[in-house]
């Protein structure tokens, strides 16, 4: 087992558009839903997703901020991320992460009423590429 750096893993994540975001629901169940990764991101341990403030996912995060992300890429590359989620309502933060494709879901852009952004800060990330597996060391990130 060799250790890959965060930048090596991030390079493989560049072309993965969809991530499964898992939250803890009432009663301890786990709910997962697909979220757009906005493609071609430079992953630094933080992920950002736009959604609706009144969604079950946001309610789940407000009750328990520990979440999971799953990515499946080319040639059997997969990564599972454990992280802490924050719900962001700041339009300036929206501007930094906005891409034109998001207009398909949020017609008024960053001014769409009821829209929020979820930031997932990775605590730990496990990868498997079909031949090798390991854990990415995330220095400087929140740990619990």
Contact map, one row per residue, 1 for C-alpha under 8 A:
111000000000000000000000000000000000000000000000000000000000000000000000000000000000000000000000000000000000000000000000000000000001110000000000
111100000000000000000000000000000000000000000000000000000000000000000000000000000000000000000000000000000000000000000000000000000001110000000000
111110000000000000000000000000000000000000000000000000000000000000000000000000000000000000000000000000000000000000000000000000000000011100000000
011111011000000000000000000000000000000000000000000000000000000000000000000000000000000000000000000000000000000000000000000000000000011100000000
001111111000000000000000000000000000000000000000000000000000000000000000000000000000000000000000000000000000000000000000000000000000000110000000
000111111100000000000000000000000000000000011000000000000000000000000000000000000000000000000000000000000000000000000000000000000000000111000000
000011111110000000000000000000000000000000110000000000000000000000000000000000000000000000000000000000000000000000000000000000000000000000000000
000111111111000000000000000000000000000000000000000000000000000000000000000000000000000000000000000000000000000000000000000000000000000000000000
000111111111100000000000000000000000000000000000000000000000000000000000000000000000000000000000000000000000000000000000000000100000000000000000
000001111111110000000000000000000000000001110000000000000000000000000000000000000000000000000000000000000000000000000000000000000000000000000000
000000111111110000000000000000000000000001000000000000000000000000000000000000000000000000000000000000000000000000000000000000000000000000000000
000000011111111000000000000000000000000000000000000000000000000000000000100010000000000000000000000000000000000000000000000000000000000000000000
000000001111111100000000000000000000000110100000000000000000000000000010100000000000000000000000000000000000000000000000000000000000000000000000
000000000111111100000000000000000000001111100000000000000000000000000000000000000000000000000000000000000000000000000000000000000000000000000000
000000000001111110000000000000000000001100000000000000000000000000000000100000000000000000000000000000000000000000000000000000000000000000000000
000000000000111111100000000000000000101100000000000000000000000000000011100000000000000000000000000000000000000000000000000000000000000000000000
000000000000001111100000000000000001111100000000000000000000000000000000000000000000000000000000000000000000000000000000000000000000000000000000
000000000000000111110000000000000111110000000000000000000000000000000010000000000000000000000000000000000000000000000000000000000000000000000000
000000000000000111111000000000000111100000000000000000000000000000001111000000000000000000000000000000000000000000000000000000000000000000000000
000000000000000001111100000000011110000000000000000000000000000000011110000000000000000000000000000000000000000000000000000000000000000000000000
000000000000000000111110000000011110000000000000000000000000000000111100000000000000000000000000000000000000000000000000000000000000000000000000
000000000000000000011111000001111000000000000000000000000000000000111000000000000000000000000000000000000000000000000000000000000000000000000000
000000000000000000001111100001110000000000000000000000001001100111110000000000000000000000000000000000000000000000000000000000000000000000000000
000000000000000000000111110111100000000000000000000000000001100101100000000000000000000000000000000000000000000000000000000000000000000000000000
000000000000000000000011111111100000000000000000000000000001000000000000000000000000000000000000000000000000000000000000000000000000000000000000
000000000000000000000001111110000000000000000000000000000001000000000000000000000000000000000000000000000000000000000000000000000000000000000000
000000000000000000000000111110000000000000000000000000000000000000000000000000000000000000000000000000000000000000000000000000000000000000000000
000000000000000000000001111111000000000000000000000000000000000000000000000000000000000000000000000000000000000000000000000000000000000000000000
000000000000000000000001111111100000000000000000000000000000000000000000000000000000000000000000000000000000000000000000000000000000000000000000
000000000000000000000111100111110000000000000000000000000000000000000000000000000000000000000000000000000000000000000000000000000000000000000000
000000000000000000000111100011111000000000000000000000000000000000000000000000000000000000000000000000000000000000000000000000000000000000000000
000000000000000000011110000001111100000000000000000000000000000000000000000000000000000000000000000000000000000000000000000000000000000000000000
000000000000000000011100000000111110000000000000000000000000000000000000000000000000000000000000000000000000000000000000000000000000000000000000
000000000000000001111000000000011111000000000000000000000000000000000000000000000000000000000000000000000000000000000000000000000000000000000000
000000000000000001111000000000001111100000000000100000000000000000000000000000000000000000000000000000000000000000000000000000000000000000000000
000000000000000011100000000000000111111000000000100000000000000000000000000000000000000000000000000000000000000000000000000000000000000000000000
000000000000000111100000000000000011111010000011100000000000000000000000000000000000000000000000000000000000000000000000000000000000000000000000
000000000000000011000000000000000001111110000000000000000000000000000000000000000000000000000000001000000000000000000000000000000000000000000000
000000000000011110000000000000000001111110000000000000000000000000000000000000000000000000000000000000000000000000000000000000000000000000000000
000000000000111110000000000000000000011111000000000000000000000000000000000000000000000000000000000000000000000000000000000000000000000000000000
000000000000110000000000000000000000111111100000000000000000000000000000000000000000000000000000000000000000000000000000000000000000000000000000
000000000110010000000000000000000000000111110000000000000000000000000000000000000000000000000000000000000000000000000000000000000000000000000000
000000100100110000000000000000000000000011111110000000000000000000000000000000000000000000000000000000000000000000000000000000000000000000000000
000001100100000000000000000000000000000001111100000000000000000000000000000000000000000000000000000000000000000000000000000000000000000000000000
000001000000000000000000000000000000000000111110000000000000000000000000000000000000000000000000000000000000000000000000111000000000000001001000
000000000000000000000000000000000000000000111111000000000000000000000000000000000000000000000000000000000000000000000011110000000000000000000000
000000000000000000000000000000000000100000101111100000000000000000000000000000000000000000000000000000000000000000000111100000000000000000000000
000000000000000000000000000000000000100000000111110000000000000000000000000000000000000000000000100000000000000000001111000000000000000000000000
000000000000000000000000000000000011100000000011111000000000000000000000000000000000000000000000000000000000000000001110000000000000000000000000
000000000000000000000000000000000000000000000001111100000000000000000000000000000000000000000000000000000000000000111100000000000000000000000000
000000000000000000000000000000000000000000000000111110100000000000000000000000000000000000000000000000000000000000111100000000000000000000000000
000000000000000000000000000000000000000000000000011111100100000000000000000000000000000000000000000000000000000001110000000000000000000000000000
000000000000000000000000000000000000000000000000001111100100000000000000000000000000000000000000000000000000000001110000000000000000000000000000
000000000000000000000000000000000000000000000000000111110110000000000000000000000000000000000000000000000000000001000000000000000000000000000000
000000000000000000000000000000000000000000000000001111111110000000000000000000000000000000000000000000000000000000000000000000000000000000000000
000000000000000000000000000000000000000000000000000001111111000000000000000000000000000000000000000000000000000000000000000000000000000000000000
000000000000000000000010000000000000000000000000000000111111100000000000000000000000000000000000000000000000000000000000000000000000000000000000
000000000000000000000000000000000000000000000000000111111111110000000000000000000000001000000000000000000000000000000000000000000000000000000000
000000000000000000000000000000000000000000000000000001111111111000000000000000000000000000000000000000000000000000000000000000000000000000000000
000000000000000000000011110000000000000000000000000000011111111110000000000000000000000000000000000000000000000000000000000000000000000000000000
000000000000000000000011000000000000000000000000000000001111111111100000000000000000111000000000000000000000000000000000000000000000000000000000
000000000000000000000000000000000000000000000000000000000111111110000000000000000000001000000000000000000000000000000000000000000000000000000000
000000000000000000000000000000000000000000000000000000000011111110000000000000000000000000000000000000000000000000000000000000000000000000000000
000000000000000000000011000000000000000000000000000000000001111111100000000000000000000000000000000000000000000000000000000000000000000000000000
000000000000000000000010000000000000000000000000000000000001111111100000000000000001110000000000000000000000000000000000000000000000000000000000
000000000000000000000011000000000000000000000000000000000000100111110000000000000111100000000000000000000000000000000000000000000000000000000000
000000000000000000001111000000000000000000000000000000000000100111111000000000000111100000000000000000000000000000000001000000000000000000000000
000000000000000000011110000000000000000000000000000000000000000001111100000000011110000000000000000000000000000000000000000000000000000000000000
000000000000000000111100000000000000000000000000000000000000000000111110000000011110000000000000000000000000000000000000000000000000000000000000
000000000000000000111000000000000000000000000000000000000000000000011111000001111000000000000000000000000000000000000000000000000000000000000000
000000000000100101110000000000000000000000000000000000000000000000001111100001110000000000000000000000000000000000000000000000000000000000000000
000000000000000100100000000000000000000000000000000000000000000000000111110111100000000000000000000000000000000000000000000000000000000000000000
000000000001101100000000000000000000000000000000000000000000000000000011111111000000000000000000000000000000000000000000000000000000000000000000
000000000000000000000000000000000000000000000000000000000000000000000001111110000000000000000000000000000000000000000000000000000000000000000000
000000000000000000000000000000000000000000000000000000000000000000000000111110000000000000000000000000000000000000000000000000001100000000000000
000000000000000000000000000000000000000000000000000000000000000000000001111111000000000000000000000000000000000000000000000000011100000000000000
000000000001000000000000000000000000000000000000000000000000000000000001111111100000000000000000000000000000000000000000000000111100000000000000
000000000000000000000000000000000000000000000000000000000000000000000111100111110000000000000000000000000000000000000000000000111000000000000000
000000000000000000000000000000000000000000000000000000000000000000000111000011111000000000000000000000000000000000000000000011110000000000000000
000000000000000000000000000000000000000000000000000000000000000000011110000001111100000000000000000000000000000000000000000011100000000000000000
000000000000000000000000000000000000000000000000000000000000000000011100000000111110000000000000000000000000000000000000011111000000000000000000
000000000000000000000000000000000000000000000000000000000000000001111000000000011111000000000000000000000000000000000000011110000000000000000000
000000000000000000000000000000000000000000000000000000000000000001111000000000001111100000000000000000000000000000000001111100000000000000000000
000000000000000000000000000000000000000000000000000000000000000011100000000000000111110000000000000000000000000000000001111000000000000000000100
000000000000000000000000000000000000000000000000000000000000100011100000000000000011111000000000000000000000000000000111100000000000000000000000
000000000000000000000000000000000000000000000000000000000000100010000000000000000001111100000000000000000000000000000111000000000000000000000000
000000000000000000000000000000000000000000000000000000000100110000000000000000000000111110000000000000000000000000011110000000000000000000000000
000000000000000000000000000000000000000000000000000000000000000000000000000000000000011111001000000000000000000000011110000000000000000000000000
000000000000000000000000000000000000000000000000000000000000000000000000000000000000001111101100000000000000000000111000000000000000000000000000
000000000000000000000000000000000000000000000000000000000000000000000000000000000000000111111100000000000000000000000000000000000000000000000000
000000000000000000000000000000000000000000000000000000000000000000000000000000000000000011111110000000000000011000000000000000000000000000000000
000000000000000000000000000000000000000000000000000000000000000000000000000000000000000001111111000000000000000000000000000000000000000000000000
000000000000000000000000000000000000000000000000000000000000000000000000000000000000000111111111100000000000000000000000000000000000000000000000
000000000000000000000000000000000000000000000000000000000000000000000000000000000000000011111111110000000000010000001000000000000000000000000000
000000000000000000000000000000000000000000000000000000000000000000000000000000000000000000111111110000000000010000000000000000000000000000000000
000000000000000000000000000000000000000000000000000000000000000000000000000000000000000000011111110000000000000000000000000000000000000000000000
000000000000000000000000000000000000000000000001000000000000000000000000000000000000000000001111111000000000000000000000000000000000000000000000
000000000000000000000000000000000000000000000000000000000000000000000000000000000000000000000111111101000000010000000000000000000000000000000000
000000000000000000000000000000000000010000000000000000000000000000000000000000000000000000000000111111100000000000000000000000000000000000000000
000000000000000000000000000000000000000000000000000000000000000000000000000000000000000000000000011111100000000000000000000000000000000000000000
000000000000000000000000000000000000000000000000000000000000000000000000000000000000000000000000001111110000000000000000000000000000000000000000
000000000000000000000000000000000000000000000000000000000000000000000000000000000000000000000000011111111100100000000000000000000000000000000000
000000000000000000000000000000000000000000000000000000000000000000000000000000000000000000000000001111111111100000000000000000000000000000000000
000000000000000000000000000000000000000000000000000000000000000000000000000000000000000000000000000011111110000000000000000000000000000000000000
000000000000000000000000000000000000000000000000000000000000000000000000000000000000000000000000000001111110000000000000000000000000000000000000
000000000000000000000000000000000000000000000000000000000000000000000000000000000000000000000000000001111111110100100000000000000000000000000000
000000000000000000000000000000000000000000000000000000000000000000000000000000000000000000000000000000111111100100000000000000000000000000000000
000000000000000000000000000000000000000000000000000000000000000000000000000000000000000000000000000000100111111110000000000000000000000000000000
000000000000000000000000000000000000000000000000000000000000000000000000000000000000000000000000000001100111111100000000000000000000000000000000
000000000000000000000000000000000000000000000000000000000000000000000000000000000000000000100110010000000101111100100000000000000000000000000000
000000000000000000000000000000000000000000000000000000000000000000000000000000000000000000100000000000000001111110000000000000000000000000000000
000000000000000000000000000000000000000000000000000000000000000000000000000000000000000000000000000000000111111111100000000000000000000000000000
000000000000000000000000000000000000000000000000000000000000000000000000000000000000000000000000000000000001001111100000000000000000000000000000
000000000000000000000000000000000000000000000000000111000000000000000000000000000000000000000000000000000000000111110000000000000000000000000000
000000000000000000000000000000000000000000000000011110000000000000000000000000000000000010000000000000000100010111111000000000000000000000000000
000000000000000000000000000000000000000000000000011110000000000000000000000000000000001110000000000000000000000001111100000000000000000000000000
000000000000000000000000000000000000000000000001111000000000000000000000000000000000001110000100000000000000000000111110000000000000000000000000
000000000000000000000000000000000000000000000011111000000000000000000000000000000000111100000000000000000000000000011111000000000000000000000000
000000000000000000000000000000000000000000000111100000000000000000000000000000000000111100000000000000000000000000001111100000000000000000000000
000000000000000000000000000000000000000000000111000000000000000000100000000000000011110000000000000000000000000000000111110000000000000000000000
000000000000000000000000000000000000000000001110000000000000000000000000000000000011100000000000000000000000000000000011111000000000000000001100
000000000000000000000000000000000000000000001100000000000000000000000000000000001111000000000000000000000000000000000001111110000000000001001100
000000000000000000000000000000000000000000001000000000000000000000000000000000001111000000000000000000000000000000000000111110000000000001001111
000000000000000000000000000000000000000000000000000000000000000000000000000000001110000000000000000000000000000000000000011111000000001111000000
000000000000000000000000000000000000000000000000000000000000000000000000000000111100000000000000000000000000000000000000011111100000001111000000
000000000000000000000000000000000000000000000000000000000000000000000000000000111000000000000000000000000000000000000000000111110000111100000000
000000001000000000000000000000000000000000000000000000000000000000000000000011110000000000000000000000000000000000000000000011111000111100000000
000000000000000000000000000000000000000000000000000000000000000000000000000111100000000000000000000000000000000000000000000001111111110000000000
000000000000000000000000000000000000000000000000000000000000000000000000001111000000000000000000000000000000000000000000000000111111100000000000
000000000000000000000000000000000000000000000000000000000000000000000000001110000000000000000000000000000000000000000000000000011111100000000000
000000000000000000000000000000000000000000000000000000000000000000000000000000000000000000000000000000000000000000000000000000011111100000000000
110000000000000000000000000000000000000000000000000000000000000000000000000000000000000000000000000000000000000000000000000000011111110000000000
110000000000000000000000000000000000000000000000000000000000000000000000000000000000000000000000000000000000000000000000000001111111111000000000
111100000000000000000000000000000000000000000000000000000000000000000000000000000000000000000000000000000000000000000000000001110001111100000000
001100000000000000000000000000000000000000000000000000000000000000000000000000000000000000000000000000000000000000000000000111100000111110000000
001111000000000000000000000000000000000000000000000000000000000000000000000000000000000000000000000000000000000000000000000111100000011111000000
000011000000000000000000000000000000000000000000000000000000000000000000000000000000000000000000000000000000000000000000000110000000001111100000
000001000000000000000000000000000000000000001000000000000000000000000000000000000000000000000000000000000000000000000000011110000000000111111000
000000000000000000000000000000000000000000000000000000000000000000000000000000000000000000000000000000000000000000000000000000000000000011111000
000000000000000000000000000000000000000000000000000000000000000000000000000000000000000000000000000000000000000000000000000000000000000001111100
000000000000000000000000000000000000000000001000000000000000000000000000000000000000000000000000000000000000000000000000111000000000000001111110
000000000000000000000000000000000000000000000000000000000000000000000000000000000001000000000000000000000000000000000000111000000000000000011111
000000000000000000000000000000000000000000000000000000000000000000000000000000000000000000000000000000000000000000000000001000000000000000001111
000000000000000000000000000000000000000000000000000000000000000000000000000000000000000000000000000000000000000000000000001000000000000000000111
